[in-house]
């Protein structure tokens, strides 16, 4: 199967048909929910305390609904208007913003207690336009994300790197932007179940030994 980011830019690939598929396919929903729950677990949020979180590439709001279910408040950004339209139809509680994450996170300093992103980060490794430079867009994204997070916050990205070079590219730009962290790989020996999470911290030391 071709990777979606090789077929079309995200704002075109995630059209009305694709947006509907995301909210009508029970298998897709189940996978999104499971990955969202795992990402939230890796955030290590304080117990019994509602947090204000950023959902990057929030799509139709499936991950945002998981944040709501766990008692948190959230703002979501996505480049696909069709996906955000479905999120509005679903009446999610988060604020929604039509935005290209490669142009940065347009929020005030220290706004968020944490951030999650499900299945979105790999799109920044792709150049959809001649003006797109993946290294620059990744750095712009990570540096602006770092600025809008509190100094004890974490960001967790579930994503699908195409190869080791992309993992290195993403990690290098995140560290240049000021983050600490590392990769967490669930089910590393399974082709189908394997999931890769990039766990970033705004302060502290390198991530080790996750369950």
Order of alpha helices (4+ residues) and beta strands (2+ residues): alpha-alpha-alpha-alpha-beta-alpha-beta-alpha-beta-beta-alpha-beta-alpha-beta-beta
